Amino acid sequence: MANQPTDIICGVKTTRGVTADDRNDGLWLGAADLQRVSGWVFKPEGFCKGEVCVPVPPSRTAEFVSGQSYNLVALAGLLGQPVVADTANHAWCIGEASGERRRVLQSLEAPNFTLPDLTGKMYSLSDYRGKRVFLVSWASW
């Protein structure tokens, strides 16, 4: 495996410079990095996060585990999480599972974020909890 420093956004957490093999069949991480990036740990019963464990289909073990490396993209697929990759720049984004996205959208509560104004002062959406806020976003795509 050709390990490269890789930037990974998993949910709302960004981890930079993770040692990973980001080849075409997935994003392979060591056990410590898998837990640091995603919170998941591989155990005999499958991938576990806290009290929740997701078994690996026995016929598909090679998609998920290779020696001491674990495929985060295969795990994301099993959990219903969307994945976007820029392998040329070693950057990956693992989104929230569809059930979690549905729950958040139904709550009508925007996720917290922090951004600077033009002078560099940082503002968080949570600073305005209980107040009306008008959000405008723009993207070139």
N, CA, C and O atoms as a GROMACS GRO file, in nm:
protein
  564
    1MET      N    1   0.083  -0.118   0.000
    1MET     CA    2   0.000   0.000   0.000
    1MET      C    3   0.088   0.124   0.000
    1MET      O    4   0.186   0.131   0.073
    2ALA      N    5   0.054   0.221  -0.080
    2ALA     CA    6   0.127   0.347  -0.086
    2ALA      C    7   0.055   0.449   0.002
    2ALA      O    8  -0.040   0.513  -0.042
    3ASN      N    9   0.101   0.463   0.126
    3ASN     CA   10   0.035   0.555   0.219
    3ASN      C   11   0.070   0.699   0.187
    3ASN      O   12   0.185   0.732   0.159
    4GLN      N   13  -0.031   0.785   0.193
    4GLN     CA   14  -0.017   0.928   0.164
    4GLN      C   15  -0.083   1.008   0.275
    4GLN      O   16  -0.182   0.963   0.333
    5PRO      N   17  -0.031   1.129   0.307
    5PRO     CA   18  -0.104   1.217   0.398
    5PRO      C   19  -0.236   1.257   0.331
    5PRO      O   20  -0.236   1.311   0.220
    6THR      N   21  -0.345   1.230   0.397
    6THR     CA   22  -0.478   1.248   0.339
    6THR      C   23  -0.564   1.330   0.432
    6THR      O   24  -0.560   1.313   0.554
    7ASP      N   25  -0.644   1.421   0.374
    7ASP     CA   26  -0.740   1.500   0.451
    7ASP      C   27  -0.877   1.434   0.441
    7ASP      O   28  -0.922   1.400   0.332
    8ILE      N   29  -0.942   1.415   0.556
    8ILE     CA   30  -1.070   1.345   0.560
    8ILE      C   31  -1.171   1.426   0.640
    8ILE      O   32  -1.146   1.463   0.754
    9ILE      N   33  -1.285   1.452   0.576
    9ILE     CA   34  -1.399   1.511   0.648
    9ILE      C   35  -1.497   1.397   0.669
    9ILE      O   36  -1.544   1.336   0.573
   10CYS      N   37  -1.527   1.369   0.794
   10CYS     CA   38  -1.619   1.260   0.827
   10CYS      C   39  -1.730   1.320   0.912
   10CYS      O   40  -1.709   1.352   1.030
   11GLY      N   41  -1.848   1.336   0.852
   11GLY     CA   42  -1.956   1.407   0.921
   11GLY      C   43  -1.920   1.554   0.931
   11GLY      O   44  -1.905   1.621   0.828
   12VAL      N   45  -1.905   1.605   1.052
   12VAL     CA   46  -1.868   1.745   1.070
   12VAL      C   47  -1.724   1.760   1.118
   12VAL      O   48  -1.680   1.871   1.147
   13LYS      N   49  -1.651   1.650   1.127
   13LYS     CA   50  -1.514   1.651   1.179
   13LYS      C   51  -1.414   1.644   1.064
   13LYS      O   52  -1.426   1.558   0.976
   14THR      N   53  -1.316   1.733   1.065
   14THR     CA   54  -1.209   1.733   0.966
   14THR      C   55  -1.080   1.686   1.031
   14THR      O   56  -1.040   1.737   1.136
   15THR      N   57  -1.015   1.588   0.969
   15THR     CA   58  -0.887   1.538   1.018
   15THR      C   59  -0.788   1.551   0.903
   15THR      O   60  -0.809   1.494   0.795
   16ARG      N   61  -0.681   1.626   0.925
   16ARG     CA   62  -0.582   1.652   0.820
   16ARG      C   63  -0.458   1.564   0.837
   16ARG      O   64  -0.419   1.530   0.948
   17GLY      N   65  -0.397   1.528   0.725
   17GLY     CA   66  -0.271   1.457   0.726
   17GLY      C   67  -0.277   1.315   0.779
   17GLY      O   68  -0.180   1.266   0.836
   18VAL      N   69  -0.390   1.248   0.760
   18VAL     CA   70  -0.405   1.110   0.805
   18VAL      C   71  -0.324   1.019   0.712
   18VAL      O   72  -0.330   1.034   0.590
   19THR      N   73  -0.249   0.927   0.770
   19THR     CA   74  -0.176   0.831   0.688
   19THR      C   75  -0.276   0.730   0.634
   19THR      O   76  -0.335   0.652   0.709
   20ALA      N   77  -0.296   0.733   0.503
   20ALA     CA   78  -0.398   0.649   0.441
   20ALA      C   79  -0.356   0.605   0.303
   20ALA      O   80  -0.273   0.670   0.238
   21ASP      N   81  -0.412   0.495   0.260
   21ASP     CA   82  -0.395   0.449   0.122
   21ASP      C   83  -0.528   0.477   0.052
   21ASP      O   84  -0.624   0.403   0.068
   22ASP      N   85  -0.530   0.585  -0.025
   22ASP     CA   86  -0.656   0.624  -0.091
   22ASP      C   87  -0.654   0.581  -0.237
   22ASP      O   88  -0.644   0.662  -0.329
   23ARG      N   89  -0.664   0.451  -0.253
   23ARG     CA   90  -0.666   0.394  -0.388
   23ARG      C   91  -0.810   0.385  -0.438
   23ARG      O   92  -0.904   0.420  -0.367
   24ASN      N   93  -0.826   0.338  -0.560
   24ASN     CA   94  -0.959   0.336  -0.624
   24ASN      C   95  -1.063   0.250  -0.553
   24ASN      O   96  -1.182   0.280  -0.562
   25ASP      N   97  -1.021   0.145  -0.484
   25ASP     CA   98  -1.120   0.059  -0.419
   25ASP      C   99  -1.158   0.106  -0.280
   25ASP      O  100  -1.235   0.038  -0.211
   26GLY      N  101  -1.106   0.220  -0.236
   26GLY     CA  102  -1.146   0.272  -0.106
   26GLY      C  103  -1.040   0.355  -0.038
   26GLY      O  104  -0.940   0.392  -0.097
   27LEU      N  105  -1.066   0.383   0.088
   27LEU     CA  106  -0.977   0.463   0.172
   27LEU      C  107  -0.937   0.375   0.290
   27LEU      O  108  -1.015   0.354   0.382
   28TRP      N  109  -0.815   0.324   0.286
   28TRP     CA  110  -0.768   0.226   0.383
   28TRP      C  111  -0.690   0.296   0.494
   28TRP      O  112  -0.594   0.368   0.468
   29LEU      N  113  -0.734   0.272   0.619
   29LEU     CA  114  -0.672   0.334   0.737
   29LEU      C  115  -0.630   0.228   0.837
   29LEU      O  116  -0.688   0.119   0.841
   30GLY      N  117  -0.529   0.261   0.918
   30GLY     CA  118  -0.495   0.176   1.031
   30GLY      C  119  -0.602   0.190   1.138
   30GLY      O  120  -0.686   0.280   1.132
   31ALA      N  121  -0.598   0.100   1.237
   31ALA     CA  122  -0.702   0.099   1.342
   31ALA      C  123  -0.709   0.230   1.418
   31ALA      O  124  -0.819   0.281   1.443
   32ALA      N  125  -0.594   0.287   1.456
   32ALA     CA  126  -0.594   0.412   1.534
   32ALA      C  127  -0.652   0.527   1.453
   32ALA      O  128  -0.730   0.607   1.505
   33ASP      N  129  -0.615   0.536   1.325
   33ASP     CA  130  -0.668   0.644   1.241
   33ASP      C  131  -0.816   0.624   1.210
   33ASP      O  132  -0.890   0.722   1.204
   34LEU      N  133  -0.860   0.501   1.192
   34LEU     CA  134  -1.003   0.475   1.170
   34LEU      C  135  -1.084   0.528   1.288
   34LEU      O  136  -1.187   0.593   1.270
   35GLN      N  137  -1.037   0.500   1.409
   35GLN     CA  138  -1.110   0.547   1.528
   35GLN      C  139  -1.101   0.698   1.541
   35GLN      O  140  -1.200   0.764   1.574
   36ARG      N  141  -0.983   0.755   1.515
   36ARG     CA  142  -0.965   0.901   1.527
   36ARG      C  143  -1.051   0.976   1.427
   36ARG      O  144  -1.108   1.080   1.461
   37VAL      N  145  -1.060   0.927   1.305
   37VAL     CA  146  -1.135   0.994   1.198
   37VAL      C  147  -1.285   0.974   1.213
   37VAL      O  148  -1.362   1.069   1.198
   38SER      N  149  -1.328   0.851   1.241
   38SER     CA  150  -1.470   0.818   1.234
   38SER      C  151  -1.536   0.778   1.366
   38SER      O  152  -1.658   0.783   1.379
   39GLY      N  153  -1.454   0.740   1.463
   39GLY     CA  154  -1.510   0.691   1.588
   39GLY      C  155  -1.539   0.542   1.588
   39GLY      O  156  -1.577   0.487   1.691
   40TRP      N  157  -1.521   0.475   1.474
   40TRP     CA  158  -1.548   0.331   1.463
   40TRP      C  159  -1.423   0.251   1.496
   40TRP      O  160  -1.312   0.293   1.465
   41VAL      N  161  -1.443   0.135   1.559
   41VAL     CA  162  -1.336   0.042   1.596
   41VAL      C  163  -1.373  -0.094   1.539
   41VAL      O  164  -1.489  -0.135   1.545
   42PHE      N  165  -1.274  -0.165   1.484
   42PHE     CA  166  -1.302  -0.299   1.433
   42PHE      C  167  -1.281  -0.400   1.545
   42PHE      O  168  -1.175  -0.404   1.608
   43LYS      N  169  -1.382  -0.484   1.569
   43LYS     CA  170  -1.380  -0.590   1.670
   43LYS      C  171  -1.424  -0.720   1.604
   43LYS      O  172  -1.470  -0.717   1.489
   44PRO      N  173  -1.413  -0.833   1.673
   44PRO     CA  174  -1.458  -0.960   1.613
   44PRO      C  175  -1.604  -0.958   1.568
   44PRO      O  176  -1.641  -1.028   1.474
   45GLU      N  177  -1.688  -0.878   1.637
   45GLU     CA  178  -1.829  -0.873   1.599
   45GLU      C  179  -1.858  -0.776   1.485
   45GLU      O  180  -1.972  -0.768   1.439
   46GLY      N  181  -1.757  -0.701   1.439
   46GLY     CA  182  -1.773  -0.607   1.328
   46GLY      C  183  -1.721  -0.470   1.366
   46GLY      O  184  -1.638  -0.457   1.455
   47PHE      N  185  -1.768  -0.367   1.297
   47PHE     CA  186  -1.729  -0.230   1.328
   47PHE      C  187  -1.819  -0.178   1.439
   47PHE      O  188  -1.941  -0.189   1.431
   48CYS      N  189  -1.759  -0.121   1.543
   48CYS     CA  190  -1.835  -0.077   1.660
   48CYS      C  191  -1.805   0.068   1.692
   48CYS      O  192  -1.691   0.115   1.681
   49LYS      N  193  -1.909   0.138   1.732
   49LYS     CA  194  -1.898   0.275   1.782
   49LYS      C  195  -1.984   0.280   1.908
   49LYS      O  196  -2.106   0.276   1.901
   50GLY      N  197  -1.918   0.289   2.023
   50GLY     CA  198  -1.992   0.281   2.149
   50GLY      C  199  -2.056   0.145   2.161
   50GLY      O  200  -1.990   0.042   2.147
   51GLU      N  201  -2.185   0.144   2.189
   51GLU     CA  202  -2.259   0.019   2.206
   51GLU      C  203  -2.312  -0.039   2.074
   51GLU      O  204  -2.365  -0.150   2.071
   52VAL      N  205  -2.299   0.037   1.966
   52VAL     CA  206  -2.353  -0.006   1.836
   52VAL      C  207  -2.245  -0.079   1.757
   52VAL      O  208  -2.135  -0.027   1.738
   53CYS      N  209  -2.276  -0.199   1.710
   53CYS     CA  210  -2.185  -0.275   1.625
   53CYS      C  211  -2.255  -0.312   1.495
   53CYS      O  212  -2.372  -0.350   1.495
   54VAL      N  213  -2.181  -0.302   1.386
   54VAL     CA  214  -2.233  -0.336   1.254
   54VAL      C  215  -2.151  -0.453   1.202
   54VAL      O  216  -2.031  -0.437   1.177
   55PRO      N  217  -2.212  -0.570   1.184
   55PRO     CA  218  -2.136  -0.685   1.136
   55PRO      C  219  -2.094  -0.668   0.990
   55PRO      O  220  -2.165  -0.608   0.909
   56VAL      N  221  -1.977  -0.723   0.960
   56VAL     CA  222  -1.929  -0.725   0.823
   56VAL      C  223  -1.985  -0.850   0.757
   56VAL      O  224  -1.972  -0.960   0.812
   57PRO      N  225  -2.047  -0.836   0.639
   57PRO     CA  226  -2.097  -0.956   0.570
   57PRO      C  227  -1.981  -1.053   0.546
   57PRO      O  228  -1.881  -1.015   0.486
   58PRO      N  229  -1.992  -1.178   0.593
   58PRO     CA  230  -1.881  -1.273   0.584
   58PRO      C  231  -1.824  -1.290   0.443
   58PRO      O  232  -1.704  -1.308   0.426
   59SER      N  233  -1.910  -1.285   0.343
   59SER     CA  234  -1.862  -1.304   0.205
   59SER      C  235  -1.791  -1.181   0.150
   59SER      O  236  -1.735  -1.185   0.041
   60ARG      N  237  -1.794  -1.070   0.226
   60ARG     CA  238  -1.734  -0.945   0.177
   60ARG      C  239  -1.622  -0.893   0.266
   60ARG      O  240  -1.584  -0.776   0.256
   61THR      N  241  -1.567  -0.977   0.353
   61THR     CA  242  -1.465  -0.934   0.449
   61THR      C  243  -1.348  -0.864   0.380
   61THR      O  244  -1.297  -0.765   0.432
   62ALA      N  245  -1.303  -0.914   0.265
   62ALA     CA  246  -1.188  -0.855   0.196
   62ALA      C  247  -1.212  -0.711   0.152
   62ALA      O  248  -1.117  -0.636   0.135
   63GLU      N  249  -1.338  -0.671   0.135
   63GLU     CA  250  -1.370  -0.531   0.101
   63GLU      C  251  -1.346  -0.438   0.219
   63GLU      O  252  -1.321  -0.318   0.201
   64PHE      N  253  -1.352  -0.491   0.340
   64PHE     CA  254  -1.347  -0.410   0.462
   64PHE      C  255  -1.215  -0.419   0.537
   64PHE      O  256  -1.173  -0.322   0.599
   65VAL      N  257  -1.150  -0.535   0.532
   65VAL     CA  258  -1.031  -0.560   0.613
   65VAL      C  259  -0.922  -0.617   0.525
   65VAL      O  260  -0.944  -0.710   0.448
   66SER      N  261  -0.801  -0.560   0.539
   66SER     CA  262  -0.684  -0.612   0.471
   66SER      C  263  -0.567  -0.602   0.568
   66SER      O  264  -0.509  -0.495   0.585
   67GLY      N  265  -0.532  -0.715   0.632
   67GLY     CA  266  -0.427  -0.713   0.734
   67GLY      C  267  -0.469  -0.624   0.850
   67GLY      O  268  -0.568  -0.651   0.917
   68GLN      N  269  -0.392  -0.517   0.873
   68GLN     CA  270  -0.422  -0.423   0.981
   68GLN      C  271  -0.483  -0.294   0.928
   68GLN      O  272  -0.481  -0.191   0.996
   69SER      N  273  -0.537  -0.298   0.806
   69SER     CA  274  -0.600  -0.180   0.745
   69SER      C  275  -0.749  -0.204   0.727
   69SER      O  276  -0.794  -0.316   0.707
   70TYR      N  277  -0.823  -0.092   0.734
   70TYR     CA  278  -0.970  -0.100   0.728
   70TYR      C  279  -1.020   0.002   0.628
   70TYR      O  280  -0.974   0.116   0.625
   71ASN      N  281  -1.115  -0.039   0.544
   71ASN     CA  282  -1.165   0.044   0.435
   71ASN      C  283  -1.282   0.130   0.483
   71ASN      O  284  -1.394   0.082   0.499
   72LEU      N  285  -1.254   0.259   0.505
   72LEU     CA  286  -1.358   0.351   0.553
   72LEU      C  287  -1.467   0.371   0.449
   72LEU      O  288  -1.583   0.392   0.485
   73VAL      N  289  -1.434   0.365   0.321
   73VAL     CA  290  -1.535   0.382   0.215
   73VAL      C  291  -1.632   0.263   0.215
   73VAL      O  292  -1.752   0.283   0.199
   74ALA      N  293  -1.581   0.142   0.232
   74ALA     CA  294  -1.670   0.025   0.239
   74ALA      C  295  -1.761   0.034   0.361
   74ALA      O  296  -1.880   0.002   0.353
   75LEU      N  297  -1.706   0.079   0.475
   75LEU     CA  298  -1.788   0.096   0.595
   75LEU      C  299  -1.895   0.202   0.572
   75LEU      O  300  -2.010   0.183   0.610
   76ALA      N  301  -1.858   0.313   0.509
   76ALA     CA  302  -1.955   0.419   0.480
   76ALA      C  303  -2.067   0.365   0.391
   76ALA      O  304  -2.184   0.396   0.413
   77GLY      N  305  -2.032   0.286   0.291
   77GLY     CA  306  -2.133   0.226   0.204
   77GLY      C  307  -2.228   0.136   0.280
   77GLY      O  308  -2.349   0.137   0.256
   78LEU      N  309  -2.173   0.058   0.372
   78LEU     CA  310  -2.256  -0.031   0.454
   78LEU      C  311  -2.352   0.048   0.542
   78LEU      O  312  -2.463   0.003   0.570
   79LEU      N  313  -2.308   0.168   0.586
   79LEU     CA  314  -2.390   0.252   0.673
   79LEU      C  315  -2.481   0.348   0.597
   79LEU      O  316  -2.558   0.421   0.659
   80GLY      N  317  -2.472   0.349   0.463
   80GLY     CA  318  -2.555   0.439   0.383
   80GLY      C  319  -2.505   0.582   0.382
   80GLY      O  320  -2.584   0.675   0.366
   81GLN      N  321  -2.375   0.600   0.400
   81GLN     CA  322  -2.316   0.734   0.399
   81GLN      C  323  -2.260   0.765   0.261
   81GLN      O  324  -2.190   0.682   0.203
   82PRO      N  325  -2.290   0.884   0.207
   82PRO     CA  326  -2.232   0.921   0.078
   82PRO      C  327  -2.083   0.952   0.092
   82PRO      O  328  -2.038   0.996   0.198
   83VAL      N  329  -2.008   0.928  -0.015
   83VAL     CA  330  -1.863   0.952  -0.015
   83VAL      C  331  -1.826   1.030  -0.139
   83VAL      O  332  -1.872   1.000  -0.249
   84VAL      N  333  -1.742   1.132  -0.120
   84VAL     CA  334  -1.687   1.209  -0.232
   84VAL      C  335  -1.536   1.209  -0.215
   84VAL      O  336  -1.486   1.228  -0.104
   85ALA      N  337  -1.463   1.188  -0.324
   85ALA     CA  338  -1.318   1.181  -0.315
   85ALA      C  339  -1.251   1.261  -0.424
   85ALA      O  340  -1.300   1.268  -0.537
   86ASP      N  341  -1.139   1.322  -0.390
   86ASP     CA  342  -1.048   1.383  -0.486
   86ASP      C  343  -0.915   1.311  -0.463
   86ASP      O  344  -0.829   1.358  -0.389
   87THR      N  345  -0.899   1.195  -0.529
   87THR     CA  346  -0.781   1.112  -0.503
   87THR      C  347  -0.652   1.178  -0.548
   87THR      O  348  -0.546   1.152  -0.491
   88ALA      N  349  -0.659   1.264  -0.649
   88ALA     CA  350  -0.538   1.334  -0.694
   88ALA      C  351  -0.482   1.424  -0.584
   88ALA      O  352  -0.360   1.441  -0.574
   89ASN      N  353  -0.569   1.481  -0.503
   89ASN     CA  354  -0.527   1.570  -0.394
   89ASN      C  355  -0.540   1.505  -0.257
   89ASN      O  356  -0.524   1.572  -0.155
   90HIS      N  357  -0.571   1.377  -0.253
   90HIS     CA  358  -0.582   1.300  -0.128
   90HIS      C  359  -0.678   1.367  -0.031
   90HIS      O  360  -0.644   1.392   0.084
   91ALA      N  361  -0.800   1.394  -0.078
   91ALA     CA  362  -0.904   1.456   0.004
   91ALA      C  363  -1.032   1.374  -0.009
   91ALA      O  364  -1.074   1.340  -0.119
   92TRP      N  365  -1.095   1.345   0.105
   92TRP     CA  366  -1.215   1.262   0.110
   92TRP      C  367  -1.318   1.326   0.201
   92TRP      O  368  -1.284   1.390   0.300
   93CYS      N  369  -1.444   1.308   0.166
   93CYS     CA  370  -1.554   1.356   0.250
   93CYS      C  371  -1.656   1.242   0.265
   93CYS      O  372  -1.708   1.190   0.167
   94ILE      N  373  -1.682   1.206   0.390
   94ILE     CA  374  -1.780   1.103   0.422
   94ILE      C  375  -1.899   1.175   0.485
   94ILE      O  376  -1.885   1.235   0.591
   95GLY      N  377  -2.015   1.170   0.421
   95GLY     CA  378  -2.133   1.241   0.470
   95GLY      C  379  -2.208   1.163   0.577
   95GLY      O  380  -2.170   1.051   0.612
   96GLU      N  381  -2.312   1.224   0.627
   96GLU     CA  382  -2.397   1.159   0.728
   96GLU      C  383  -2.486   1.055   0.660
   96GLU      O  384  -2.522   1.068   0.543
   97ALA      N  385  -2.521   0.952   0.734
   97ALA     CA  386  -2.612   0.849   0.683
   97ALA      C  387  -2.748   0.909   0.655
   97ALA      O  388  -2.787   1.008   0.717
   98SER      N  389  -2.821   0.849   0.562
   98SER     CA  390  -2.950   0.905   0.520
   98SER      C  391  -3.048   0.919   0.636
   98SER      O  392  -3.123   1.017   0.640
   99GLY      N  393  -3.050   0.825   0.729
   99GLY     CA  394  -3.140   0.835   0.844
   99GLY      C  395  -3.108   0.956   0.930
   99GLY      O  396  -3.198   1.024   0.978
  100GLU      N  397  -2.979   0.982   0.950
  100GLU     CA  398  -2.937   1.098   1.029
  100GLU      C  399  -2.970   1.228   0.956
  100GLU      O  400  -3.017   1.324   1.017
  101ARG      N  401  -2.947   1.230   0.824
  101ARG     CA  402  -2.982   1.351   0.746
  101ARG      C  403  -3.132   1.378   0.755
  101ARG      O  404  -3.173   1.493   0.771
  102ARG      N  405  -3.213   1.274   0.744
  102ARG     CA  406  -3.358   1.289   0.753
  102ARG      C  407  -3.398   1.345   0.890
  102ARG      O  408  -3.482   1.434   0.898
  103ARG      N  409  -3.339   1.292   0.997
  103ARG     CA  410  -3.370   1.337   1.132
  103ARG      C  411  -3.335   1.485   1.150
  103ARG      O  412  -3.412   1.561   1.208
  104VAL      N  413  -3.219   1.525   1.100
  104VAL     CA  414  -3.176   1.664   1.112
  104VAL      C  415  -3.267   1.756   1.031
  104VAL      O  416  -3.305   1.863   1.079
  105LEU      N  417  -3.301   1.716   0.910
  105LEU     CA  418  -3.389   1.800   0.828
  105LEU      C  419  -3.527   1.814   0.891
  105LEU      O  420  -3.586   1.922   0.886
  106GLN      N  421  -3.579   1.708   0.949
  106GLN     CA  422  -3.710   1.715   1.012
  106GLN      C  423  -3.709   1.801   1.138
  106GLN      O  424  -3.812   1.855   1.177
  107SER      N  425  -3.593   1.813   1.202
  107SER     CA  426  -3.585   1.895   1.323
  107SER      C  427  -3.589   2.045   1.292
  107SER      O  428  -3.616   2.126   1.381
  108LEU      N  429  -3.563   2.081   1.166
  108LEU     CA  430  -3.558   2.221   1.122
  108LEU      C  431  -3.453   2.302   1.199
  108LEU      O  432  -3.464   2.424   1.209
  109GLU      N  433  -3.352   2.235   1.252
  109GLU     CA  434  -3.244   2.302   1.324
  109GLU      C  435  -3.117   2.295   1.241
  109GLU      O  436  -3.072   2.186   1.204
  110ALA      N  437  -3.060   2.410   1.212
  110ALA     CA  438  -2.937   2.415   1.133
  110ALA      C  439  -2.819   2.367   1.217
  110ALA      O  440  -2.815   2.391   1.338
  111PRO      N  441  -2.723   2.299   1.156
  111PRO     CA  442  -2.605   2.257   1.231
  111PRO      C  443  -2.521   2.379   1.268
  111PRO      O  444  -2.520   2.479   1.196
  112ASN      N  445  -2.451   2.370   1.378
  112ASN     CA  446  -2.366   2.482   1.419
  112ASN      C  447  -2.244   2.490   1.328
  112ASN      O  448  -2.194   2.389   1.280
  113PHE      N  449  -2.197   2.611   1.306
  113PHE     CA  450  -2.073   2.634   1.233
  113PHE      C  451  -2.015   2.766   1.280
  113PHE      O  452  -2.086   2.849   1.338
  114THR      N  453  -1.887   2.785   1.255
  114THR     CA  454  -1.817   2.908   1.293
  114THR      C  455  -1.743   2.959   1.171
  114THR      O  456  -1.669   2.885   1.106
  115LEU      N  457  -1.762   3.088   1.140
  115LEU     CA  458  -1.697   3.151   1.025
  115LEU      C  459  -1.650   3.291   1.064
  115LEU      O  460  -1.707   3.353   1.153
  116PRO      N  461  -1.545   3.340   0.996
  116PRO     CA  462  -1.498   3.476   1.025
  116PRO      C  463  -1.574   3.580   0.943
  116PRO      O  464  -1.623   3.552   0.834
  117ASP      N  465  -1.582   3.703   0.999
  117ASP     CA  466  -1.634   3.813   0.919
  117ASP      C  467  -1.517   3.872   0.840
  117ASP      O  468  -1.407   3.816   0.843
  118LEU      N  469  -1.537   3.983   0.772
  118LEU     CA  470  -1.432   4.040   0.688
  118LEU      C  471  -1.312   4.090   0.767
  118LEU      O  472  -1.203   4.107   0.710
  119THR      N  473  -1.329   4.115   0.897
  119THR     CA  474  -1.217   4.160   0.980
  119THR      C  475  -1.149   4.045   1.052
  119THR      O  476  -1.049   4.065   1.122
  120GLY      N  477  -1.201   3.924   1.036
  120GLY     CA  478  -1.141   3.807   1.099
  120GLY      C  479  -1.206   3.766   1.230
  120GLY      O  480  -1.168   3.664   1.288
  121LYS      N  481  -1.303   3.842   1.279
  121LYS     CA  482  -1.372   3.806   1.402
  121LYS      C  483  -1.460   3.684   1.375
  121LYS      O  484  -1.534   3.679   1.276
  122MET      N  485  -1.452   3.585   1.465
  122MET     CA  486  -1.525   3.460   1.446
  122MET      C  487  -1.666   3.470   1.503
  122MET      O  488  -1.687   3.525   1.611
  123TYR      N  489  -1.762   3.415   1.429
  123TYR     CA  490  -1.902   3.409   1.472
  123TYR      C  491  -1.952   3.266   1.457
  123TYR      O  492  -1.922   3.199   1.358
  124SER      N  493  -2.027   3.220   1.554
  124SER     CA  494  -2.088   3.087   1.549
  124SER      C  495  -2.239   3.102   1.542
  124SER      O  496  -2.296   3.191   1.604
  125LEU      N  497  -2.302   3.014   1.468
  125LEU     CA  498  -2.448   3.017   1.459
  125LEU      C  499  -2.510   2.999   1.597
  125LEU      O  500  -2.613   3.060   1.628
  126SER      N  501  -2.448   2.917   1.680
  126SER     CA  502  -2.503   2.892   1.815
  126SER      C  503  -2.505   3.018   1.902
  126SER      O  504  -2.579   3.023   2.000
  127ASP      N  505  -2.425   3.120   1.868
  127ASP     CA  506  -2.426   3.246   1.942
  127ASP      C  507  -2.562   3.316   1.931
  127ASP      O  508  -2.595   3.401   2.013
  128TYR      N  509  -2.639   3.279   1.830
  128TYR     CA  510  -2.766   3.346   1.802
  128TYR      C  511  -2.886   3.256   1.832
  128TYR      O  512  -2.997   3.282   1.785
  129ARG      N  513  -2.865   3.151   1.910
  129ARG     CA  514  -2.974   3.060   1.944
  129ARG      C  515  -3.088   3.138   2.010
  129ARG      O  516  -3.065   3.218   2.100
  130GLY      N  517  -3.211   3.112   1.963
  130GLY     CA  518  -3.328   3.181   2.016
  130GLY      C  519  -3.358   3.312   1.946
  130GLY      O  520  -3.459   3.376   1.974
  131LYS      N  521  -3.271   3.352   1.854
  131LYS     CA  522  -3.292   3.476   1.778
  131LYS      C  523  -3.316   3.439   1.632
  131LYS      O  524  -3.276   3.332   1.586
  132ARG      N  525  -3.380   3.528   1.561
  132ARG     CA  526  -3.399   3.505   1.418
  132ARG      C  527  -3.269   3.536   1.345
  132ARG      O  528  -3.202   3.636   1.372
  133VAL      N  529  -3.236   3.448   1.253
  133VAL     CA  530  -3.112   3.462   1.178
  133VAL      C  531  -3.145   3.440   1.030
  133VAL      O  532  -3.218   3.348   0.995
  134PHE      N  533  -3.091   3.525   0.946
  134PHE     CA  534  -3.108   3.511   0.802
  134PHE      C  535  -2.975   3.460   0.746
  134PHE      O  536  -2.874   3.530   0.753
  135LEU      N  537  -2.975   3.340   0.690
  135LEU     CA  538  -2.854   3.280   0.635
  135LEU      C  539  -2.860   3.283   0.484
  135LEU      O  540  -2.962   3.250   0.424
  136VAL      N  541  -2.751   3.323   0.424
  136VAL     CA  542  -2.739   3.323   0.278
  136VAL      C  543  -2.614   3.242   0.245
  136VAL      O  544  -2.509   3.264   0.304
  137SER      N  545  -2.627   3.151   0.152
  137SER     CA  546  -2.510   3.076   0.108
  137SER      C  547  -2.500   3.084  -0.043
  137SER      O  548  -2.598   3.109  -0.113
  138TRP      N  549  -2.380   3.064  -0.092
  138TRP     CA  550  -2.357   3.070  -0.235
  138TRP      C  551  -2.251   2.968  -0.269
  138TRP      O  552  -2.158   2.946  -0.191
  139ALA      N  553  -2.262   2.907  -0.383
  139ALA     CA  554  -2.161   2.815  -0.432
  139ALA      C  555  -2.149   2.832  -0.583
  139ALA      O  556  -2.247   2.862  -0.651
  140SER      N  557  -2.030   2.812  -0.633
  140SER     CA  558  -2.006   2.832  -0.776
  140SER      C  559  -2.063   2.720  -0.862
  140SER      O  560  -2.076   2.736  -0.983
  141TRP      N  561  -2.098   2.610  -0.804
  141TRP     CA  562  -2.152   2.500  -0.884
  141TRP      C  563  -2.301   2.510  -0.890
  141TRP      O  564  -2.365   2.426  -0.953
   0.00000   0.00000   0.00000
